[in-house]
């Protein structure tokens, strides 16, 4: 399908997260029907997939998503993944943007 995607990501508050996940981010899209929507993180190299956490109350004006990042356990170095929106029934998908996870920094216990 070479047409413009139905779902269009415009901007993200910032495109990095600790591998521990749980960080709050804001994603701005073109106005869309938010039913059945998923925020999908995908690492082409390892095949890892994670999903952004949000509920219907976290979607504002059908174009602004407030979500929490998934955990990406076991990474040893910064890892760039793709982030996109899609419908859970496969009927639509968005452009993808780059998103970087970095290893969780563990403080040495003294």
N, C-alpha and C positions, 0 to 999 in steps of 0.2 A: 504494500500500500504506500504509494509515493505522495499521497495527499498530505496536507498539513495535519498534524495530529489534532484530535478534538481537544485534548487536554494540553494546556500550554503552561509550563513553568516560566515565570518571569524573573523572580529574585528569591534569594534566601538570606536570612539574617547573617549567618556565617556557615561555612561549609566544612567545619572540622568538629570532631568529637573524640573524647577519650573512648578507648575500646570498652570501658565499663558501661557506656551508654547512659541513658537517663537524662541527657542534657536537653534543655528546652530550646527549640529553634522555631523560627517563623518563616513560612514558605508563602510566597505570593504568586498567584496563578491568574490566568484569564478566568472570568466567571464560568462556573461549571455546575453541573448537576452532581452533588456530592454523594449521592446514594451509591453504596457498594464500592467506594473509593479506597484504594490502598496506596500507601507511600512505600515503595520498594527500594531497598538498597541491595546492590548486586556486585559481587567481586568476580570478574570474568576469569581471573587466574585460578582462584581456589574453588569457585562455584558456590561460595557462601551467599546466602540470601537472608536479609533481615527486614523487618517491617517497622516503620515509624509508628509510634503509639499516639493515637488521638481518638476522641469521641466526637459525635455530632456537635456537641457544645463547643468544641475547639475549632470549628469552622465558622468564619465570620464573613458575611456578605458573599457567600459562595465563591470566595476567591482567596481568602487568607486562612492558612492552617497554622495552628499552634500545636506542635507535636514534640514528642520525646524520642531521642535517638535510641536505636536498639544496641545491645551489647554485641561486640565483635571479639569474642574470646580468643586468646591464644596467638594474637599477632605480636611479632617481635620488633616490627619497624612500622613507620608510617605506611599506610595502605590506602591507595586511591580506589574508590569504588564508584559505581554509577548510581544515581538516585533518580527515580522517575515515579510518576503517578500512573496507576492503571485501575481499571474496573475489575473487580473480582471475577466477573463473568467473562472477561476477555474481550469485551466489546469496544474498548478504547484504551489507548496508552498515550503517554506524553513524550515530549522530548526528554532527554536525560541530561543531568548536570553532574559534574564531578564533585565528590564528597570525600574527605580524607579522615580516616580514623588513625589515631596514634596510640601506641601502647600505654596502658594505664601505668602511671608512675607510682611505684610502691615506695613509701618512705621506709628507710631502714629503721628498725626498732633498736634504740640504743639501750 
